[in-house]
Amino acid sequence: MANNTANPIQTDSNGNKFRIKYLKEQQTDDAKLGHLRNHYSDHPSRALTPQKLADILIGAEQGNIIAQCELAEDMEEKDGHVFAELQKRRRALLGVDWKIVPPRNASASEVKDAEMLQELFEDMTFLDDVIFDMSDAILKGFSNQEITWQQQSVGASKVWLPSNIEFKDPSWFMTHPAQELGQNRNELRLRDNSADGEALQPFGWISHCHKTKSGYLARSGLTRVLAWPYLFKNYSVRDLAEFLEIYGLPLRLGKYPTGASPEEKNTLLNAVMSIGHNAGGIIPKGMEIDFQEAAKGTQQPFEYMVSLMEKTISKAILGGTLTSQADGKSSTNALGNVHNEVRQELRDSDLKQIANTLTRDLVFPMYYLNGKSYQHPQRCPKFEFDITEAEDLKAFADSLPALVDVGFKIPLNWAQEKVQIPLPKDNETVLAKGQLVEEIDERSTQTKLKAIRKIAALKAKSVAPEQLDSFTKQLTNEMSSVLQGFTGEVQQLVEQAESLEDLQLLLADLDLDVNEANEVMQQAFVAAELGGRFDVNEGE
């Protein structure tokens, strides 16, 4: 049955009631939420210390996730390594093929609705942006995008379509305090200056919560994992900067004579402080400036700490380090392939979670509002990414015939899916061995049939023994002189050798001229081929 959207009050898949007229408006346009647009980040990464970081993480566990989300933004902006590794993981989700799959044992009308949704999704020019913004939850644990709906004419009917899907700042949200039985501590709500916050409007949000790790929502993102190596790395970067400032320049030491006045001392001090930048200065006669060699030191401890923290960050984001950078030591090709497989597993897991959210928050609303076969949320079509990897064609082609030969019954559809080659449609041109299967003109057909008849006649006729003897005798005569030359040279070596070991060494150094033998054999092959062609042409 078709869903009656004319009813002003509808119910979503969770039983929450909403009004159709509110679909065209954004929930965040409400005046009581206007303060959210005036919120600016406090940049908690400034003067970050272990104690301050611990306070931020504890506050997030207690429901105040603002500082933790803002810290995540700072980490991504300030640390180029964090940004680069996150981009690798997030950008890998784009460009993957997807499809809308009808429910199991779908009726004709359900299949038709799934095809309709497939077309509507293919026309969404902003779908890649939606998927990319959803992947922000990998770092922060959640990502919310607000949907604005609009009725548009498609063919002869009007359908509800998203006219805009806008990413909202994570600092606009809070988790439910869940102080009473039955309340969900993982529920995201808008901060409306109340203790519990405002619930998200049904059909109005793509609210993606990403399980990078198990636990409550505030602890499920990578922020808490990356925060500590980020902090320790920045300590080392700061220490390295101080080291370069102190040990990278020679010590400038000024000497003034006994009894110098305060004005003379200040003059000397100003000269000492400025001479390193200006490479020049003046001082009273009798004063001196000495340049002392900088103290011995090395930057290696700081570089080691920075490298160690960056490797920890790479492991947390990508599951390994060999797909991030090469150190010339452990980054072998085999290990790199293993780490790339880990990245593939992470990508597939990310895509599955995103597909589930898209099914719940975008496919279901569009199916509910536009589908003619809607009966129950469990019969909703699903958004699926194609994450199957094609089998190695060479290995597959070598092993499959052997399995068939020993009696395995292998479905054709299964084999086609494994190599990701679709079955041909009706009247679709397909490839065959050595040629394209297509219409062959009558002239070509007749020519081939004529040749087949002549070859068949030859096979039916036995070859006269005298013909074979003639070819054999001619080849023997031509090769006899060549072979005599070979045996003569070998005979000389046998006579020269004093032992079998000597003969072995002499034979290894023997360089026989085989050009004449090659020429005789080529002539024999040509003669045999020409004779065969003549017989075919004569039909004998």
N, C-alpha and C positions, 0 to 999 in steps of 0.2 A: 504494500500500500504506500501511497505517497504521503509524505509528512505534510501536515497542514500548517504552513508558516503564517497563514492568515490569523491564527490564534495569537493574540498579543503577548501571552505568557507561555514560555517554552521551558523545557527541562533538559539539562545536559546529561552526559553519561554518568555523572556522580549523583544525580538527583537534585542538583541545585537549580532553582528557578531563576529565569531572567526574562527581560522584555526585549522583543525583537527590535523595537525602535532605538534601543540603546546601542545596537551593533554599529550604527553609523557614527557614534561618538566615542572619543577616547576617554577612558575612565580617569586618566590623569589630567584632563581638562577641567575637572571639578575644582571650584574655587578653594575648597578646604584643603586641597593638595598643592596649592600654588607655592607653598614654601619650599617644596622639593626642587623647583626650578631655580631657586635662589641659593641652593646649597653648593658650596665650593669645598674642594678637598683641603684637608689640614696637612697633607703630605707627611704622614707619620714617619717616613724614612729619614727625615731630618734629625740629626743627633740621635740616631738609633743606637740603643745599648741593649745588652742582654736582658736587663730588667724591664726596659720599656717594651721590648718585643714580647716577653712573657706576659706582660699586662695586656697587650693587644690580643694575644691568642686566648687568654682566659676570658676576656671580655666577649670575644666572639662566641665562646661556648655558652655564655650566659645570655645570648640573644642579641648583643650589640655587634653586628657584623660590619659596621661602617668602617672602622679603622682597619680591619683586616682586608677589606676590599680595596681601600685606598692604598694600603701598603703593597698589595698585589700590583696595582697600577704603577706605583713608583718603581717597583722592582723591574717591571717590564720596560719602563721608559729609561731607567738609569743604567741598567746592566745590559750591554749589547749581547752578551752570551745568552742570558735568559731569553731575550727577545728572539734571537736567531733560532734557538732550539725550539721554542714554542711555535715559531712560524713554520718550521719544518713539520711539526706534528699537525698543526691546524691546516696548513695549505695542502697537506696530503689528502685531506677529506674532500677537496674540491675536484670536480672533473670526473668523479666516479659515476658510472651509469646507474640509473635507478628506474624503478617501475612501480606502478600501482597494481597490486595483486588482489584479485577478488577472493572472497572467503572460500573455504573448503566446500566442495560439492555445490558450487554456486549455481543459482538458477540463471535463466537467460537474461532476466531483467537485472540481476546483480552483476553479471558480466558486462552488460551494457552500461551500467552506472560506473563500473570501474574504468571502462574505456573512456567515458565522459570525463572522469576525474583525471585520467592520464593526459587528455588533451588540455584541460584547464591548467594543470601543473606545468606542462610543457610551454605554455604561453606566459608563465610567470617569469619576467625578466630579472626579478630580484631574488630568485630562489638561492643562487650561490651566495649572495650576501646574507641571507637568512641562515644558511648552514654555517657560514664562517662566524657569524655573531653567536650562534649557538655554541660553537667550540670554545668560546671565551669561558665557558663553565669548566673546562679542563683545569684552568688555573684557579678560578674563584669558587668553584663548586656549583654555581648556578648562573643562568643567563636568562633574562626576561626581555621579550619583545612584544610590544603592544600592537594589536591588529585593529585596523579601521576597515569596516566592511562597507560595500556599496553594491547596489543592485544594478546589473548591467544586462543589456540585451545580447543574447547569443543565439543567433538563428531566429526562430519564431518565439522563443521563450526568454524569460528573464531569470537570471541566476545571481546568487549571492557570491561575490568574489572579494578577496582582500584588495583594497585599493592602496593600502600602505601598511607596511610592517616595520615598526621603528624600535631600534634598540634603546633600552632604558638603562640609565646609570645604576650599577648595583647598590650604590649608597642610598637609593630611594627605598630600599626594602629592609625588612626585618623578619626574623623567624618568630613563629607564634610562641608566646611564653609557656603555653600548655600547662597551666596551673590547675586545671580541672581534668577529671577523668574523661577520656574520649577525645581530648584535644591533641592535635598533631604537632609535635615539636619541630618537625621538618617542613611545616607549611610556610610558604613565603607570603608575606602580606605587605601592603604599602604602609609607609610611615605617615600616619595622619595625626600625630601628636596624642594618640590615645594609647592606653597600656597594651591593648591587643593588636592594634593596627587594623587596616581595612582589607577584607578579603578581595582577591583578584576576581574580576568580573568573568563569568563563564563565557566562552567563545571569544574572549577579548585578549587573550595572551598566549604566546608560545613560551611556556615556562619550562626550561630545560634544566634539570638537576643531573649533574654528571658524577657518577661514582668512580672517581679515580682511586679512592680507597674506601673501605667500609667505615661506617660511623655516621654520626649525625651530620646533617647538611652543612653546618658551619665547619666541620672537620673533614669534609669529603674532597676538597680541592687540593691542588698541589701547592698552594700558597704556604701552608704550614710546613710542608716538607722542604721547600726551597728557601724559606726565610732564614734559617740558621746558616747554611753555607753562603747565602748572600751577605749576611752580617759579617761572618768571619773573613770572607773575601775582601770586603770593603775595609776592614781593619788592616789587612795586609797591604792593600793598595795605598791607604793613607800612610802607613809606615814606610812603604817604598818611596813615596813622594818626599817624605821627610829625610830619608836616607840620601836620596839624590840631591836634595837641597843642601844638606850638611856636608856630605862627603864628595859631592861632585865639584865643589869649588875650593880653591886653596884658602887657608886661613890668612887673613890680613891683620897684621899686628903693628900697631903704631907705638913709637917710643918718643917720649918727651923728656927734656932735661930736668934735672932737679931744680925745683923752685919755679916751675912753669905756673903761670896764672890760670885760673879757671877758664878765661876766655881763650887762652892758647890751647888748653886741653880740649875744649869744645871744637875749636877749629880743626885740630888733629882728628878728633872723632868723626866729624862730618866728612873729612877727606877720606878716612878709612872706609866709611860706610858707602860713600858714593863712587869710589874709584873702581869697584867691581862692575858697576853698570856703565859708568862714563868713560872708563879707561883713561882717566886723566884727572888731575887736581893740583892744588897748590897748598903748601904748608910752610910755616916760618922756618928760617934757617936754624939749624941745630936740632930739628926733629927728624925722625926716620919712620919709614913704613917698610916692614919686612913681609915677604910672602912665604908662608910656611907650607910645606907639602901636606896635602890632605891626608887624614888618617886612613890607614888601610882598612878596607871593608869589602863586602861582596853583596850583590843583590840577590843571590841564589836562594837564600831562605825565603825571601818574600815571593819570588817567582814560583817557588815550589808550593807555597801555601795557596797562591792564586790558582795555579794549575790543578791542585788537588780539589779545591772547591768547585772549579769549573767542571771537572770530571764527575764530581758528585751530582752537580746540577744536570749534566747530560744524562747520567744514569737514571735520575728521577723522571726526566721528561721523555727520553727516547728509549730507555731500557739498556743503554750501553754507550760506549764512547767512540767506537771505531767508525761510526757513521757521522761523527761530528768533526774529527780532526785526525791527522796522521802525525804520530810522533817518531816514525822511523824505526821503532823498536818492536812493538807488539802488534802493530796494525797490519797483520797478514791478510791476504785475500780471503782465506778460509774463515778466519775469525770475523772479518768484515761482513761476509755473507751471513754468518750466524746472527750477528747483531742486526743486519738488515731484515732478517726473518722476524726478529723480536719487534722491530718497528712495524712490520706488516701486521703482526698480531695486535699491537696497540691500535693501529689504524682501523682494523676490522672491528675491534671492540668499541671504539669511538663511534663508528658509523652505525653499528647496531643500536647503541643507546640513542643516537640522534634520530634514527628511523622510528624508534618507538615513540619518541616525543612528537615527531611530525605526524605520525598516525593519530595520536591522541588529541593534539591541539590544533591541527590544520586539516588533515584528511577527514576526520570524523565530523567537525563542524560543516565542512563543505558537503559531505555526504548527507548529513542530517538536513541541511537547508535546501539542498538541490536534488537529492536522490529520489527516484520514484519507487525504489524497492526497499526503502528503509523499514525495518521492523524491530530491530534490537541492536544495541551497541556491539554485541559480540559478532554480528554479521557485517561489521564495517570492513571495507577493503583496507589493505595495509600498504604502507610505504616501505619499500625494500630497496637497499643498495645491492648491486651486483658485486659481491666481494669474492666470488669464486675465481681461482686462478687457473688459467689454461694449462693442461698437462704438457709436458715436454713432447712435442709432436713426434720426434724421432724415436724416443723411448716407447711412446705409446704405439706407434706404428710397428715397432719390432716385437712388442710383447703381445699385442692383441691377437694377431693371427695365430700365434702359438697357443693361446688359451682357447681359441675357437677350435683349433685342430684336435685338442684333447677332450673336447666335449662341453666346454662352458657355453651356456646359453646367455648371450649378452644382448640386452635390448638396444636397438638402434638409437633411441632417444637418449639413453644414458651415455653412449659413446659420443654422440654429437655434443652433448652438454659438457663432457669432460674436455673436449678440445675447443669448446666455445665456437662451434660452427653450426649455424642454424640449419634446420631442415629446409630444403627448397620449396618454394610455393608453387602453385599450379602454373605450368607453362614457363617456368623460370629456367633460363639457361644455366647449366651446371658444367663443371669441369669433369673431363674423363681422361684416362691415361693417354698422353700423347696428342690429344686434340680436344677441341670444343665440340660437344654434342650439338650439332645443328643440322639443318637440312643440307643434304649433299646433292649436287646437281646430277642429272641423269647421265651426262657424258662421263663424269668421273666414276659413276657407278658401273657403267658398261665396261670402261677400261679395266677396272679392278676385277670384274667378273671374268673378263677374257684372260687376264693373267692367271687367275685362279684355276681356270680350266686347263691351261697349258701346264701349270705346275702339277696339277692332279694327273694329267696324262703322263708326265715324266715319272711320277712316283709309281704309276701302274706298270711302267715299262722297266725291265731289268737292264742294267748297264752291262754292255759286252765286256768280257774279260780282256780281250785284246786291246780295248781302249785304255783300260787301267794299266796294262803292261807297257804300253807305249809311253805314257807319262812317266811311269816309274823308271823305265830304262833311260829316258832322256835326262831325268834328274840325276840318276846315278853317274852317267857319263860326265855331266857338267861338274859334279861335286867331287869326282875321284881325284882330279889333280889338286884341288884345294885341300882335301883331306890328306893327301900324300905329303904336302908341304907341312901340315900340322904334325903328322907323325914323325916326319924327318927331324924337326926341331926337338921334339920330345926325346927321340932316340939319341940325339947328340948329348942332351942333358943327362940321360941315364948312363952313358958311357963316361961322362966327366965326373959323376958323383962317386964318392968313395964310401958312402953309407946312405941309409934311408933318410937320415936327418939332413944330409947335404942335398939329396934329391928334393926333399920338401922345400928347402930354402930356395933352390934353383927354380923350381916350378912356380914358387910365389913371385919371383922376379920376372918370369917369362911374360913377354908382351906379344901375343899372337896378333897378326893382322887379319881381322875378320871381315874387312870391307868387301873382299872378293866373294866370300861365302854369303854375306848379306845380299849382294847384288844377284847372285844365282837364285837364292830363295825368293827374292822379290819377283824375278822374272817368272819363276814357277807359279807363284800365286796369281800373277796377272794372267798368265796363260790359262790357268784353271778357271779363273773367273770369266774370261772371255769365252772359253769353251762352253761354260754353263749358260751364259747369256744366249749364245748362239743356239744351243739346244732348246732353251725355253722359247725363243722366237720361232724356231722351226716346229715346235710342238713335238719334238722327238725325245 
